[in-house]
């Protein structure tokens, strides 16, 4: 693995896709997914310009925050259990996986106690895969209206994990559905809500996601190489 070369390739690839799409070359935020990656390698990636890292598990995220410190923005990108909120609530830049009211209640309660705001993305399971978490598309608007009642939560956008497939038509339909949903929410002009981030696209499908409007991608193996989970 050559971390520097991998990062250069990913950055140039993203920039080229954006230019071809007629978007600014810096219009996508790159989240380096560091699941199972050691802190020394993460620190090396930070030295190479990585500003955001994403973790799937609270325990691993907490350990890395302690070891690395405030050199980078931390993102909770995996399923978040309510009883784990207290460990990360005022330490993460963005939680990508809000998908139920019980979690919203805990986020709001802990944020209120800490006098902080929890910035979140709503996780949407567009393909309705049983193996994945997230709301159905039809559930998103009613869910948002309930979450807006909580004073210490700010919705910053949407996130999805597309099926792992080579079916480009299916992937484009999923990402287009997300973009249309985002635009619908923007048009409703809710108070205390922004659609700053459309977090969609991973190592195998970020090109298609960006072409369809993503402005935040989560790349792990494309940066750090294949890993055995």
C-alpha positions as CSV (number, residue, x, y, z in Angstrom):
1,X,0.0,0.0,0.0
2,X,1.2,3.5,-0.9
3,X,-0.9,5.8,1.1
4,X,0.4,9.0,-0.6
5,X,-0.3,7.6,-4.1
6,X,-3.7,6.3,-3.1
7,X,-4.8,9.6,-1.7
8,X,-3.5,11.5,-4.7
9,X,-5.4,9.2,-7.0
10,X,-8.7,9.6,-5.1
11,X,-8.3,13.3,-4.9
12,X,-7.5,13.7,-8.6
13,X,-10.3,11.3,-9.5
14,X,-12.9,13.3,-7.5
15,X,-11.6,16.6,-8.9
16,X,-11.9,15.3,-12.5
17,X,-15.5,14.0,-11.9
18,X,-16.5,17.3,-10.5
19,X,-15.0,19.3,-13.4
20,X,-16.8,17.0,-15.9
21,X,-20.0,17.6,-14.0
22,X,-19.6,21.3,-14.1
23,X,-19.2,21.7,-10.4
24,X,-16.4,23.4,-8.4
25,X,-13.3,21.2,-8.0
26,X,-13.6,21.4,-4.2
27,X,-17.3,20.6,-3.9
28,X,-16.9,17.2,-2.3
29,X,-15.8,16.5,1.2
30,X,-13.7,13.3,1.6
31,X,-14.2,11.2,4.7
32,X,-11.3,8.7,5.2
33,X,-12.9,5.5,6.7
34,X,-10.4,4.2,9.2
35,X,-12.1,1.0,10.4
36,X,-9.3,-1.3,11.6
37,X,-6.6,1.2,10.5
38,X,-3.9,1.8,13.1
39,X,-3.4,5.3,14.6
40,X,0.1,5.7,13.1
41,X,-1.2,5.3,9.6
42,X,-4.1,7.6,10.3
43,X,-1.7,10.2,11.6
44,X,0.3,9.8,8.3
45,X,-2.9,10.4,6.3
46,X,-3.6,13.5,8.4
47,X,-0.1,14.7,7.5
48,X,-1.0,14.1,3.9
49,X,-4.0,16.4,4.2
50,X,-6.9,14.3,5.4
51,X,-9.2,16.5,7.5
52,X,-12.1,14.0,8.2
53,X,-12.1,10.4,9.4
54,X,-15.1,8.2,9.8
55,X,-15.5,5.2,12.2
56,X,-18.2,2.6,12.4
57,X,-17.9,1.6,16.0
58,X,-18.0,3.9,19.1
59,X,-15.3,2.0,21.0
60,X,-12.8,2.3,18.2
61,X,-13.8,5.9,17.5
62,X,-13.3,6.8,21.2
63,X,-9.9,5.2,21.3
64,X,-8.7,6.9,18.2
65,X,-10.0,10.3,19.4
66,X,-8.0,9.8,22.6
67,X,-4.8,8.8,20.7
68,X,-5.0,11.3,17.9
69,X,-6.5,14.3,19.5
70,X,-8.0,17.3,17.8
71,X,-6.0,17.2,14.6
72,X,-8.9,16.0,12.5
73,X,-12.7,16.0,12.4
74,X,-14.4,12.8,13.6
75,X,-17.5,11.3,12.0
76,X,-19.6,8.5,13.4
77,X,-20.7,6.8,10.2
78,X,-22.0,3.4,11.6
79,X,-25.1,2.4,13.4
80,X,-25.2,4.2,16.8
81,X,-26.7,2.5,19.8
82,X,-28.4,4.9,22.2
83,X,-26.5,3.7,25.2
84,X,-23.2,4.6,23.4
85,X,-24.1,8.2,22.7
86,X,-22.7,9.5,26.0
87,X,-19.2,8.5,24.9
88,X,-19.0,10.6,21.8
89,X,-21.7,13.2,22.0
90,X,-19.6,16.4,22.3
91,X,-16.6,15.0,20.5
92,X,-17.7,14.2,17.0
93,X,-18.1,16.6,14.1
94,X,-21.1,14.8,12.5
95,X,-23.2,11.8,13.2
96,X,-24.2,10.2,9.8
97,X,-26.7,7.6,11.1
98,X,-29.7,9.1,12.8
99,X,-32.6,6.7,12.0
100,X,-35.0,6.5,14.9
101,X,-36.7,8.7,17.5
102,X,-35.3,6.9,20.5
103,X,-31.8,7.8,19.3
104,X,-32.8,11.4,18.7
105,X,-34.2,11.6,22.2
106,X,-30.8,10.4,23.7
107,X,-28.8,12.7,21.4
108,X,-31.0,15.7,22.5
109,X,-30.8,14.7,26.2
110,X,-27.0,14.3,26.2
111,X,-26.4,17.4,24.2
112,X,-28.7,19.4,26.5
113,X,-26.7,18.2,29.5
114,X,-23.4,19.2,27.8
115,X,-24.8,22.5,26.5
116,X,-23.9,21.4,23.0
117,X,-25.6,20.7,19.7
118,X,-25.6,17.3,17.9
119,X,-25.1,17.7,14.2
120,X,-26.6,14.8,12.4
121,X,-27.5,13.3,9.0
122,X,-30.6,11.3,8.5
123,X,-29.8,7.8,7.3
124,X,-32.0,6.6,4.4
125,X,-32.2,3.0,3.3
126,X,-33.3,3.8,-0.3
127,X,-33.1,0.2,-1.5
128,X,-34.9,-1.1,1.7
129,X,-32.2,-3.7,2.2
130,X,-33.0,-5.8,5.3
131,X,-29.3,-6.0,6.2
132,X,-29.0,-2.2,6.5
133,X,-30.3,0.4,8.9
134,X,-32.0,3.6,7.8
135,X,-35.5,5.0,7.0
136,X,-37.5,4.3,4.0
137,X,-37.8,7.2,1.6
138,X,-41.5,7.6,2.5
139,X,-40.6,7.9,6.2
140,X,-38.1,10.7,6.0
141,X,-40.3,13.8,6.0
142,X,-42.5,12.7,8.9
143,X,-39.3,11.7,10.8
144,X,-37.6,15.1,10.1
145,X,-40.7,16.9,11.4
146,X,-40.5,15.0,14.7
147,X,-36.7,15.6,15.1
148,X,-37.2,19.3,14.5
149,X,-39.0,19.4,17.9
150,X,-35.7,18.7,19.7
151,X,-33.8,21.8,20.6
152,X,-30.3,20.3,20.7
153,X,-30.2,18.5,17.4
154,X,-29.4,20.1,14.0
155,X,-30.1,18.1,10.8
156,X,-27.4,18.9,8.3
157,X,-28.3,16.6,5.5
158,X,-28.9,13.0,4.4
159,X,-26.8,9.8,4.2
160,X,-27.2,6.5,2.4
161,X,-25.3,3.3,1.9
162,X,-26.1,1.8,-1.6
163,X,-26.1,-1.9,-2.2
164,X,-22.7,-3.4,-3.1
165,X,-23.3,-4.0,-6.8
166,X,-21.9,-3.4,-10.3
167,X,-25.4,-2.5,-11.5
168,X,-24.8,1.1,-12.5
169,X,-28.5,1.7,-13.4
170,X,-29.6,0.6,-9.9
171,X,-26.9,2.8,-8.2
172,X,-27.8,5.8,-10.3
173,X,-31.5,5.4,-9.4
174,X,-30.7,5.2,-5.7
175,X,-28.4,8.3,-5.8
176,X,-30.9,10.2,-7.9
177,X,-33.7,9.4,-5.4
178,X,-31.5,10.8,-2.6
179,X,-30.8,14.0,-4.5
180,X,-34.5,14.5,-5.3
181,X,-35.3,13.9,-1.6
182,X,-32.7,16.4,-0.6
183,X,-34.1,19.0,-3.0
184,X,-37.7,18.4,-1.8
185,X,-36.6,19.0,1.8
186,X,-34.7,22.2,0.8
187,X,-37.9,23.4,-0.9
188,X,-39.9,23.0,2.3
189,X,-37.8,25.7,4.0
190,X,-37.8,24.1,7.5
191,X,-36.4,26.2,10.3
192,X,-33.3,25.0,12.0
193,X,-32.5,22.6,9.2
194,X,-30.0,22.6,6.4
195,X,-29.2,20.2,3.6
196,X,-25.5,21.0,3.6
197,X,-24.4,17.4,3.1
198,X,-25.5,14.6,0.8
199,X,-23.3,11.8,2.1
200,X,-23.3,9.0,-0.4
201,X,-20.7,7.0,-2.2
202,X,-18.0,4.7,-1.0
203,X,-14.8,3.2,-2.6
204,X,-16.8,1.1,-5.2
205,X,-19.4,3.7,-6.2
206,X,-18.2,7.2,-5.3
207,X,-17.8,8.2,-8.9
208,X,-21.5,7.5,-9.7
209,X,-22.6,9.1,-6.5
210,X,-20.7,12.4,-7.2
211,X,-22.1,12.4,-10.8
212,X,-25.6,12.2,-9.2
213,X,-25.0,15.0,-6.7
214,X,-23.1,13.7,-3.7
215,X,-20.9,16.2,-1.9
216,X,-19.5,13.9,0.8
217,X,-18.0,10.5,0.1
218,X,-16.7,7.9,2.6
219,X,-13.7,6.1,1.2
220,X,-11.8,3.4,3.1
221,X,-10.1,0.7,1.0
222,X,-9.5,3.1,-1.8
223,X,-7.2,5.0,0.6
224,X,-5.9,2.4,3.0
225,X,-6.1,-0.7,0.9
226,X,-8.1,-3.9,1.3
227,X,-8.7,-4.9,4.9
228,X,-9.8,-8.2,6.5
229,X,-12.7,-7.6,8.9
